[in-house]
Amino acid sequence: MHPKHSMIHTAALRILLLALILTTLGCTSARTNAHTTGAPSAAAHIASPQAARSTYTVVLVRDHPVDIATEALTLELVAVKDDRCPENVSCIWAGHAAVTLKVGKVGAATRTITLGTQAPPHMRLPYDAAYEGYRFHLAKLEPGNTQSPATPYRATVTVGVGAAKQTPDSTEM
C-alpha cells in the first residue's frame, strides 16, 4: 500500500473509532439521565426507609435474606453475573452486571427477579424489575469486577412501594 493511502486509512479508522466511542457514551448518558436516583446510604443487612416513606434501601449479600417488616417483604441475593470492565483495566464500555433476587411477600408467590446496571436500551439487558406492586432498582454493586468467582458482592437495592406490577422495561420471572 502506498504510504499516503496508509496515512489516510489510519486517520479514517481513528475518526471512526472516536465516533463509536462518543455514540456509546451518548447512549449511556441518555439512559443515565432517564433513570437517575440518588445513591442512598444503608447499613448492611438492614432495610431502612428513605426520606419518602414509599422507598426502602437494602444492602444484600448472599445467604443473608433481608426482611422489610413494614411491607412483609423478604429479599435474598441468589446470584451475581458481573460482566463489567475488570478493575484496573481500561475499557471502551463499562460493561453490565446483573443480580438475581428471590423476593417474597406474605400472601403472594415467591419469585425470582433479575435487575442490572445501566446499559444502552438497544442491548435489552436487565435493568429494573417489578413484583407485586414493588419496583426494584440496583443502585450499586460492590466491589467492582475482580474476575474472582469467590467475590463477596454487596448489592444495594432500592425498593419502591406502589409501583406498577409489570412494565415493558422490567424483568419478572
GROMACS elastic network, one bead per residue, 0.5 to 0.9 nm:
[ bonds ]
;  ai    aj funct       b0    kb
    1     4     6  0.84260   500
    1     5     6  0.67282   500
    1     6     6  0.65220   500
    2     5     6  0.53485   500
    2     6     6  0.63181   500
    2     7     6  0.89337   500
    3     7     6  0.63410   500
    3     8     6  0.87732   500
    4     7     6  0.52776   500
    4     8     6  0.64250   500
    4     9     6  0.86645   500
    5     8     6  0.50849   500
    5     9     6  0.60072   500
    5    10     6  0.85551   500
    6     9     6  0.50192   500
    6    10     6  0.61136   500
    6    11     6  0.85910   500
    7    10     6  0.51241   500
    7    11     6  0.61381   500
    7    12     6  0.85642   500
    8    11     6  0.51340   500
    8    12     6  0.61047   500
    8    13     6  0.86298   500
    9    12     6  0.51522   500
    9    13     6  0.62560   500
    9    14     6  0.87371   500
   10    13     6  0.51439   500
   10    14     6  0.62738   500
   10    15     6  0.87622   500
   11    14     6  0.51200   500
   11    15     6  0.62973   500
   11    16     6  0.86520   500
   12    15     6  0.51751   500
   12    16     6  0.61650   500
   12    17     6  0.86332   500
   13    16     6  0.50440   500
   13    17     6  0.61069   500
   13    18     6  0.85769   500
   14    17     6  0.51194   500
   14    18     6  0.61435   500
   14    19     6  0.86042   500
   15    18     6  0.51048   500
   15    19     6  0.61511   500
   15    20     6  0.86262   500
   16    19     6  0.51344   500
   16    20     6  0.62257   500
   16    21     6  0.87334   500
   17    20     6  0.50838   500
   17    21     6  0.62533   500
   17    22     6  0.86828   500
   18    21     6  0.51444   500
   18    22     6  0.61773   500
   18    23     6  0.85444   500
   19    22     6  0.51615   500
   19    23     6  0.60386   500
   19    24     6  0.85596   500
   20    23     6  0.51217   500
   20    24     6  0.61527   500
   20    25     6  0.86150   500
   21    24     6  0.51622   500
   21    25     6  0.61621   500
   21    26     6  0.85350   500
   21    92     6  0.68151   500
   21    93     6  0.83246   500
   22    25     6  0.50883   500
   22    26     6  0.60216   500
   22    27     6  0.86610   500
   23    26     6  0.50313   500
   23    27     6  0.62826   500
   23    28     6  0.86894   500
   24    27     6  0.52194   500
   24    28     6  0.62845   500
   24    29     6  0.85662   500
   24    92     6  0.85547   500
   24    93     6  0.75624   500
   24   120     6  0.78454   500
   25    28     6  0.51069   500
   25    29     6  0.59687   500
   25    30     6  0.85300   500
   25    93     6  0.80665   500
   26    29     6  0.50224   500
   26    30     6  0.60963   500
   26    31     6  0.86231   500
   27    30     6  0.51799   500
   27    31     6  0.62892   500
   27    32     6  0.86007   500
   27   119     6  0.82302   500
   27   120     6  0.55837   500
   27   121     6  0.80339   500
   28    31     6  0.51646   500
   28    32     6  0.61168   500
   28    33     6  0.87718   500
   28   118     6  0.73340   500
   28   119     6  0.62552   500
   28   120     6  0.55469   500
   28   121     6  0.86986   500
   29    33     6  0.62949   500
   29    34     6  0.87211   500
   29   120     6  0.89021   500
   30    33     6  0.53128   500
   30    34     6  0.64250   500
   30    35     6  0.89801   500
   30   120     6  0.84411   500
   31    34     6  0.51732   500
   31    35     6  0.64507   500
   31    36     6  0.85572   500
   31   118     6  0.69839   500
   31   119     6  0.72420   500
   31   120     6  0.65430   500
   31   121     6  0.73884   500
   32    35     6  0.54173   500
   32    36     6  0.57675   500
   32   118     6  0.70371   500
   32   119     6  0.87669   500
   33    36     6  0.54931   500
   35   118     6  0.85926   500
   37    40     6  0.83481   500
   37   139     6  0.77315   500
   38   139     6  0.83415   500
   39   139     6  0.65956   500
   39   140     6  0.78368   500
   40    50     6  0.78250   500
   40    57     6  0.68578   500
   40   139     6  0.78089   500
   40   156     6  0.83753   500
   40   158     6  0.81467   500
   41    50     6  0.88551   500
   41    57     6  0.76250   500
   41   156     6  0.88036   500
   42    45     6  0.85858   500
   42    46     6  0.72417   500
   42    47     6  0.76538   500
   42    48     6  0.68152   500
   42    57     6  0.63653   500
   42    58     6  0.64700   500
   42    59     6  0.66596   500
   42   156     6  0.79885   500
   43    46     6  0.57569   500
   43    47     6  0.79918   500
   43    48     6  0.81375   500
   43    58     6  0.77258   500
   43    59     6  0.68610   500
   44    47     6  0.84299   500
   44    58     6  0.72564   500
   44    60     6  0.69268   500
   44    61     6  0.82110   500
   44   154     6  0.82679   500
   44   156     6  0.87894   500
   45    58     6  0.66214   500
   45    59     6  0.54564   500
   45    60     6  0.59640   500
   45    61     6  0.75827   500
   45    64     6  0.72501   500
   45    65     6  0.77197   500
   45    66     6  0.59237   500
   45    67     6  0.87177   500
   46    57     6  0.82559   500
   46    58     6  0.59844   500
   46    59     6  0.68455   500
   46    60     6  0.86287   500
   46    66     6  0.67130   500
   46    67     6  0.78786   500
   46    68     6  0.82294   500
   47    56     6  0.63578   500
   47    57     6  0.57903   500
   47    59     6  0.75399   500
   47    66     6  0.69680   500
   47    67     6  0.68997   500
   47    68     6  0.56523   500
   47    69     6  0.84619   500
   48    55     6  0.86804   500
   48    56     6  0.55405   500
   48    57     6  0.56265   500
   48    58     6  0.67298   500
   48    68     6  0.80626   500
   49    52     6  0.72647   500
   49    53     6  0.60220   500
   49    54     6  0.75400   500
   49    55     6  0.59356   500
   49    57     6  0.64363   500
   50    53     6  0.64096   500
   50    54     6  0.79509   500
   50    55     6  0.58348   500
   50    56     6  0.57247   500
   50    57     6  0.69187   500
   51    54     6  0.86094   500
   51    55     6  0.78626   500
   52    55     6  0.58817   500
   52    56     6  0.84871   500
   53    56     6  0.76453   500
   53   161     6  0.85666   500
   54   159     6  0.81823   500
   54   160     6  0.57937   500
   54   162     6  0.73619   500
   55   158     6  0.67207   500
   55   159     6  0.55060   500
   55   161     6  0.60725   500
   56    68     6  0.81657   500
   56   157     6  0.82877   500
   56   158     6  0.55925   500
   56   159     6  0.50491   500
   56   160     6  0.65425   500
   56   161     6  0.81922   500
   57   139     6  0.89413   500
   57   156     6  0.69574   500
   57   157     6  0.57606   500
   57   159     6  0.62545   500
   57   160     6  0.89197   500
   58    66     6  0.75533   500
   58    68     6  0.86837   500
   58    75     6  0.88334   500
   58   155     6  0.80808   500
   58   156     6  0.57197   500
   58   157     6  0.53893   500
   58   158     6  0.64273   500
   58   159     6  0.78818   500
   59    66     6  0.82958   500
   59   154     6  0.63190   500
   59   155     6  0.55195   500
   59   157     6  0.63171   500
   59   158     6  0.88814   500
   60    63     6  0.88597   500
   60    64     6  0.70224   500
   60    65     6  0.73214   500
   60    66     6  0.71034   500
   60    75     6  0.79766   500
   60    76     6  0.68072   500
   60    77     6  0.59455   500
   60   153     6  0.82831   500
   60   154     6  0.55995   500
   60   155     6  0.51074   500
   60   156     6  0.63696   500
   60   157     6  0.75953   500
   61    64     6  0.58793   500
   61    65     6  0.79357   500
   61    76     6  0.77438   500
   61    77     6  0.59493   500
   61    78     6  0.86859   500
   61   152     6  0.72814   500
   61   153     6  0.61857   500
   61   154     6  0.50849   500
   61   155     6  0.66092   500
   62    65     6  0.77618   500
   62    76     6  0.70540   500
   62    77     6  0.50631   500
   62    78     6  0.61936   500
   62    79     6  0.75788   500
   62   152     6  0.77388   500
   62   153     6  0.76444   500
   62   154     6  0.81606   500
   63    76     6  0.71536   500
   63    77     6  0.70641   500
   63    78     6  0.76251   500
   64    75     6  0.89224   500
   64    76     6  0.65645   500
   64    77     6  0.76046   500
   65    74     6  0.67002   500
   65    75     6  0.55997   500
   65    77     6  0.72069   500
   65   102     6  0.89303   500
   66    73     6  0.83947   500
   66    74     6  0.56414   500
   66    75     6  0.52810   500
   66    76     6  0.63407   500
   67    70     6  0.87665   500
   67    71     6  0.84687   500
   67    72     6  0.71137   500
   67    73     6  0.57563   500
   67    75     6  0.64666   500
   67    76     6  0.89077   500
   68    71     6  0.55831   500
   68    72     6  0.59893   500
   68    73     6  0.51868   500
   68    74     6  0.62526   500
   68    75     6  0.82035   500
   69    73     6  0.65357   500
   69    74     6  0.81957   500
   70    73     6  0.79038   500
   71    74     6  0.87308   500
   71   105     6  0.78600   500
   71   106     6  0.88891   500
   71   161     6  0.86389   500
   72   104     6  0.83747   500
   72   105     6  0.56604   500
   72   106     6  0.58693   500
   73   103     6  0.72410   500
   73   104     6  0.57471   500
   73   106     6  0.69615   500
   74   102     6  0.80366   500
   74   103     6  0.56215   500
   74   104     6  0.51841   500
   74   105     6  0.63483   500
   74   106     6  0.88108   500
   75   101     6  0.65142   500
   75   102     6  0.57751   500
   75   104     6  0.67027   500
   76   100     6  0.85525   500
   76   101     6  0.54168   500
   76   102     6  0.51232   500
   76   103     6  0.65353   500
   77    80     6  0.79835   500
   77    99     6  0.71791   500
   77   100     6  0.62271   500
   77   102     6  0.65764   500
   77   154     6  0.89530   500
   77   155     6  0.78506   500
   78    99     6  0.75295   500
   78   100     6  0.54513   500
   78   101     6  0.53496   500
   78   102     6  0.64718   500
   78   112     6  0.86133   500
   79    98     6  0.83563   500
   79    99     6  0.56959   500
   79   100     6  0.50496   500
   79   101     6  0.72041   500
   80    97     6  0.73631   500
   80    98     6  0.58991   500
   80   100     6  0.63971   500
   80   153     6  0.77069   500
   80   155     6  0.89981   500
   81    96     6  0.84369   500
   81    97     6  0.55697   500
   81    98     6  0.51918   500
   81    99     6  0.62976   500
   81   100     6  0.84054   500
   82    85     6  0.87331   500
   82    95     6  0.83841   500
   82    96     6  0.65974   500
   82    98     6  0.64551   500
   82    99     6  0.83911   500
   82   144     6  0.84089   500
   82   145     6  0.61706   500
   82   147     6  0.81598   500
   83    86     6  0.80300   500
   83    94     6  0.87922   500
   83    95     6  0.56992   500
   83    96     6  0.52057   500
   83    97     6  0.54433   500
   83    98     6  0.83565   500
   83   145     6  0.72625   500
   83   147     6  0.88266   500
   84    87     6  0.87229   500
   84    93     6  0.83015   500
   84    94     6  0.56036   500
   84    97     6  0.58989   500
   84   144     6  0.75765   500
   84   145     6  0.59719   500
   85    88     6  0.86418   500
   85    89     6  0.67736   500
   85    90     6  0.74803   500
   85    91     6  0.60791   500
   85    92     6  0.87380   500
   85    93     6  0.72548   500
   85    94     6  0.52510   500
   85    95     6  0.54679   500
   85    96     6  0.81430   500
   85   144     6  0.82093   500
   85   145     6  0.66124   500
   86    89     6  0.56863   500
   86    90     6  0.82646   500
   86    91     6  0.84459   500
   86    94     6  0.88458   500
   86   144     6  0.69390   500
   86   146     6  0.58889   500
   86   147     6  0.66500   500
   87    90     6  0.84383   500
   87   144     6  0.60506   500
   87   145     6  0.58083   500
   87   146     6  0.59887   500
   87   147     6  0.85107   500
   90    93     6  0.88400   500
   90    94     6  0.89456   500
   91    94     6  0.65054   500
   91    95     6  0.84452   500
   92    95     6  0.87984   500
   93    96     6  0.89169   500
   94   119     6  0.88698   500
   95   117     6  0.85426   500
   95   118     6  0.87716   500
   95   119     6  0.76448   500
   96   116     6  0.70351   500
   96   117     6  0.56995   500
   96   118     6  0.69863   500
   96   119     6  0.66270   500
   96   125     6  0.80402   500
   97   115     6  0.85802   500
   97   116     6  0.54888   500
   97   117     6  0.55383   500
   97   118     6  0.85251   500
   97   126     6  0.88006   500
   97   141     6  0.80314   500
   97   145     6  0.88300   500
   98   114     6  0.65901   500
   98   115     6  0.55446   500
   98   117     6  0.64662   500
   98   125     6  0.85795   500
   98   126     6  0.68100   500
   98   127     6  0.79017   500
   98   138     6  0.84150   500
   98   141     6  0.89260   500
   99   113     6  0.83393   500
   99   114     6  0.56358   500
   99   115     6  0.56184   500
   99   116     6  0.61270   500
   99   138     6  0.80512   500
   99   141     6  0.87277   500
   99   155     6  0.77510   500
  100   112     6  0.66792   500
  100   113     6  0.56705   500
  100   115     6  0.66694   500
  100   116     6  0.87630   500
  101   111     6  0.82189   500
  101   112     6  0.55621   500
  101   113     6  0.53604   500
  101   114     6  0.62842   500
  101   115     6  0.81279   500
  102   110     6  0.69148   500
  102   111     6  0.57271   500
  102   113     6  0.64890   500
  102   114     6  0.89559   500
  103   109     6  0.88018   500
  103   110     6  0.56390   500
  103   111     6  0.54751   500
  103   112     6  0.62369   500
  103   113     6  0.73759   500
  103   131     6  0.79052   500
  104   107     6  0.87456   500
  104   108     6  0.67923   500
  104   109     6  0.64874   500
  104   111     6  0.64711   500
  104   112     6  0.88414   500
  104   131     6  0.87725   500
  105   108     6  0.53708   500
  105   109     6  0.72083   500
  105   110     6  0.69383   500
  105   132     6  0.80721   500
  106   109     6  0.82099   500
  108   132     6  0.77525   500
  111   131     6  0.79061   500
  111   172     6  0.77327   500
  111   173     6  0.65523   500
  112   172     6  0.70341   500
  112   173     6  0.56471   500
  113   129     6  0.65185   500
  113   130     6  0.78425   500
  113   131     6  0.79963   500
  113   171     6  0.63140   500
  113   173     6  0.55953   500
  114   126     6  0.63737   500
  114   127     6  0.77153   500
  114   128     6  0.77749   500
  114   129     6  0.66202   500
  114   170     6  0.87825   500
  114   171     6  0.61104   500
  114   172     6  0.69793   500
  114   173     6  0.78600   500
  115   125     6  0.87647   500
  115   126     6  0.51578   500
  115   128     6  0.50673   500
  115   129     6  0.58272   500
  115   136     6  0.74175   500
  115   137     6  0.66517   500
  115   138     6  0.62288   500
  115   170     6  0.80876   500
  115   171     6  0.70430   500
  116   119     6  0.85267   500
  116   125     6  0.74314   500
  116   126     6  0.50927   500
  116   128     6  0.67669   500
  116   129     6  0.89975   500
  116   137     6  0.77712   500
  116   138     6  0.59718   500
  116   139     6  0.89277   500
  117   125     6  0.86158   500
  117   126     6  0.76173   500
  117   127     6  0.59728   500
  117   128     6  0.86384   500
  117   137     6  0.87804   500
  117   138     6  0.65249   500
  117   139     6  0.79036   500
  117   140     6  0.80388   500
  117   141     6  0.84001   500
  118   121     6  0.86276   500
  118   125     6  0.83222   500
  118   126     6  0.83847   500
  118   127     6  0.63426   500
  119   122     6  0.83704   500
  119   123     6  0.68694   500
  119   124     6  0.79860   500
  119   125     6  0.67400   500
  119   126     6  0.85171   500
  119   127     6  0.78902   500
  120   123     6  0.57525   500
  120   124     6  0.76712   500
  120   125     6  0.82719   500
  121   124     6  0.55993   500
  121   125     6  0.75582   500
  122   125     6  0.83985   500
  124   127     6  0.86296   500
  124   169     6  0.84931   500
  126   129     6  0.79715   500
  126   169     6  0.80083   500
  126   170     6  0.73370   500
  126   171     6  0.64947   500
  127   137     6  0.72437   500
  127   138     6  0.76168   500
  127   169     6  0.72337   500
  127   170     6  0.66985   500
  127   171     6  0.75220   500
  128   135     6  0.71220   500
  128   136     6  0.56606   500
  128   138     6  0.71022   500
  128   169     6  0.69756   500
  128   170     6  0.51266   500
  128   171     6  0.67238   500
  129   134     6  0.84016   500
  129   135     6  0.59129   500
  129   136     6  0.51958   500
  129   137     6  0.68668   500
  129   166     6  0.78792   500
  129   167     6  0.82871   500
  129   169     6  0.77233   500
  129   172     6  0.60676   500
  130   133     6  0.68201   500
  130   134     6  0.55626   500
  130   136     6  0.60622   500
  130   163     6  0.73505   500
  130   164     6  0.71899   500
  130   165     6  0.57632   500
  130   166     6  0.56329   500
  130   167     6  0.74828   500
  130   170     6  0.60270   500
  130   171     6  0.66827   500
  130   172     6  0.62524   500
  131   134     6  0.52550   500
  131   135     6  0.67013   500
  131   136     6  0.80614   500
  131   163     6  0.85212   500
  131   164     6  0.83916   500
  131   165     6  0.57811   500
  131   166     6  0.72587   500
  131   172     6  0.68803   500
  132   135     6  0.86418   500
  132   162     6  0.88120   500
  132   163     6  0.83339   500
  132   164     6  0.80988   500
  132   165     6  0.54926   500
  132   166     6  0.85639   500
  133   160     6  0.84961   500
  133   161     6  0.65108   500
  133   162     6  0.51742   500
  133   164     6  0.53399   500
  133   166     6  0.81707   500
  134   159     6  0.64281   500
  134   160     6  0.54341   500
  134   162     6  0.57950   500
  134   164     6  0.71029   500
  134   165     6  0.69692   500
  135   158     6  0.79939   500
  135   159     6  0.55918   500
  135   161     6  0.66594   500
  135   162     6  0.77499   500
  135   163     6  0.53149   500
  135   164     6  0.74586   500
  135   165     6  0.80619   500
  135   166     6  0.89131   500
  135   170     6  0.86189   500
  136   157     6  0.66320   500
  136   158     6  0.57527   500
  136   160     6  0.64708   500
  136   170     6  0.89522   500
  137   156     6  0.85673   500
  137   157     6  0.55228   500
  137   158     6  0.52220   500
  137   159     6  0.66565   500
  137   160     6  0.83575   500
  138   141     6  0.73803   500
  138   155     6  0.70163   500
  138   156     6  0.61324   500
  138   158     6  0.66075   500
  139   155     6  0.77112   500
  139   156     6  0.54530   500
  139   157     6  0.54251   500
  139   158     6  0.65486   500
  140   154     6  0.80670   500
  140   155     6  0.58894   500
  140   157     6  0.71075   500
  141   144     6  0.71899   500
  141   153     6  0.68369   500
  141   154     6  0.58278   500
  141   156     6  0.63024   500
  141   157     6  0.88280   500
  142   145     6  0.82692   500
  142   152     6  0.85000   500
  142   153     6  0.55902   500
  142   154     6  0.52302   500
  142   155     6  0.65389   500
  142   156     6  0.83561   500
  143   146     6  0.75062   500
  143   151     6  0.79796   500
  143   152     6  0.80431   500
  143   153     6  0.62240   500
  143   154     6  0.72467   500
  144   147     6  0.89202   500
  144   153     6  0.87626   500
  145   148     6  0.78037   500
  145   151     6  0.85159   500
  146   149     6  0.84519   500
  146   151     6  0.71515   500
  147   150     6  0.88414   500
  147   151     6  0.79996   500
  148   151     6  0.55537   500
  149   152     6  0.88113   500
  150   153     6  0.89334   500
  160   163     6  0.63834   500
  162   165     6  0.86202   500
  163   166     6  0.84136   500
  164   167     6  0.68083   500
  166   169     6  0.85009   500
  166   170     6  0.65103   500
  166   171     6  0.79647   500
  166   172     6  0.76453   500
  167   170     6  0.53648   500
  167   171     6  0.82040   500
  168   171     6  0.81652   500
